[in-house]
C-alpha cells in the first residue's frame, strides 16, 4: 500500500510523514510538495505536486493507493485546486482519499466552511472511496500568541466567552495516521475536536500560571482587534480573518463535545497546559 501526502512540507504534512514512517516502511510513503527541495529532509520519496498545475498531479499520483489530501493553504483558491487533485486521483486510479475538512463543515458559520463543503461534494461525486476528517481548531492557532501576550501583559481577542474545543496538530496527525493505516474507515465522517473546551480567559489564566505573572484576557470589539493586529505587523489577511473567526467562536463554532478524536487516537487529546508549555518554550 502506497500512501501519498499532499502539503508534505507544511506543519501538518511534516507531522503526518513523521508518524507514518513510524508505522510503515519509507518505501510505502510518498511526499507531495509544490517545491520538492523543501521536502528533501523527509527521507521518503518526494514528488512535485502543484494543485494549480494538473500536469504535475498526474505524475505525482501514479501508482498511489491512498491519497492523504491535506486541504490547500490558499483560502479562496481551494475549490479549483482541490478539483484538479480529485480529477487527477480519478485518472490515476487512486483507491482511497482521506481529506482534512472543517469541524461540522455542513453547518459551520466560519468563512472557511464553504470551500470545504464544496470539496466534500466533489469527493462524494467522484466515485472514489473517501474518508472525511473534519478537523477542529488547532490549539496552536491560539497558543502561538502566548509569547506576545506575556510580552504585552495581556491576551487580546474577540471570542467573548465562546468555548473552544481545540486540539494540537499532533493530535490531528495521529487521527489521520490511524485512519490511513487501519481498515474500516471508508465512507466515514469524523468530527474531530479536543476533549476539553476552554475560553480565551481560561487560556490567559493558564499563560499567567506558567509565566508567573498576571496576563488578563481583554475582549475587544472586532474592529479594535483588527486594528491591533495590523499595528503589530500581522500580515494580511489575518488582521481581518482572526477577529472574524473569534466572532464565530463566541457563537459556538469551535465547540464540540463528542470526543471522537480521542477515541480515534486511543488517548486523551493534548491538554491546554501542555500546549501552553510547548508554546512558551519557543519564546
Helices and strands as residue ranges (DSSP letters): E 3-5, H 11-21, G 26-28, E 29-33, G 36-42, E 45-48, H 54-60, E 66-69, H 78-92, E 96-102, H 113-126, E 129-135, H 140-143, H 146-152, E 154-157, H 169-181, E 189-192, H 200-211, E 216-219, H 222-231, H 238-250, H 260-265, H 272-281
